[in-house]
Each structure stands twice: as structure tokens, then as C-alpha cells.
Amino acid sequence: MATSVCGKLNPKIVMPMHYRTPGLRARIMFGFLKPVDDFLKGKNNVKRAVEPYVDVDADTLPAETRIFVLSLK
């Protein structure tokens, strides 16, 4: 579903936020959370940040959609 929404919105930046991490046992309305790698499959515009944040500036937005996966420090 997230991939479909991103395709429709065509954002410059995507930051996945709600996904399964080790030790997390959460159930949401539509079932269990999936690992972030399920969303990232087949996408080549992924950057894994080493920090739990990314600096974003209107002057430096990428030309194509870029996916940032933030660190879970």
C-alpha cells in the first residue's frame, strides 16, 4: 500500500516510519507490521542514514524520489 501511495503522490523524499523492528510486537488495525525491507524491495533510490535524522532543505531536494531509512539509535 505504501508503494502505491508514494507512486501517486510522487514525493521528493520518503521516510518509512511504521515498520517492524527486532523486539517489537505490535499489531495494527490491518494486521502485523512488516519489516522495512519489504517496502524497500526493488527500490534503488534508498539511503540508510547513520543518524536518527536527516537535514532537508528546499534547495537540495533530489530530482527523483529518494527514500531515507533513519537509524534507530
N, C-alpha and C positions, 0 to 999 in steps of 0.2 A: 504494500500500500504506500509506503513512504517513497519508493522509487517512482510510482505513478504520480504522486503529488508533486515531487520535485520536477518531473518531466512537464507537468502542466504549468507550474509557476516559473520555471527556468531561472532560479535564483543565482546570484553570483557566488554565494557561499552557503554551504550546508554544514551544520554541526549536529550530528546524531546525539541525542540526549537520553532517550529512554530505551535501554537495552540491557540484556542480562550480563552480569559480571560475576566472577568467581565469588561464592559465598552468599550471593543474593538469591533469596527465594521469594519472588514476588509474583502475584497473579493479577492481571489487569482484566478489564471487562471482556476483552476479546480473546483471552487465553494467556498463555505464558509468554513472557518477554523472550525474544530471540537474541542471540549474540550479535554484536555489531558487524561481525564478518559476514553474516547472512545478507545484510543490506549492502555491504561493500563488494560482494561478488560481481565480477565483470566490469567493475568501475576502475578506470586507470587514473583518475584525477583526484587521488586520495593523498592527504598529507597527515601523518600522525605527529601531533605536536608533543614535544617533550615536557611541556608545562601544562597546567590546567587552564590556560587562557591563550588567546590569540589576539594580537593587536590588529585592528581593522581600521582602514582609512579610506574614505571615498576616492582619493586619488590613486590608491594602489589596488583597487578591486580587480580581480582577474577578468580576462575577456570571456573565458568559459567557466562554467560552474566548477568550483573546487570544493571538495569535501574535507573538512578538518575533523579529525578524531582527537579530542583533547585527552591529556594524561589524567589519570585518576589518582594522582598523588594524595 
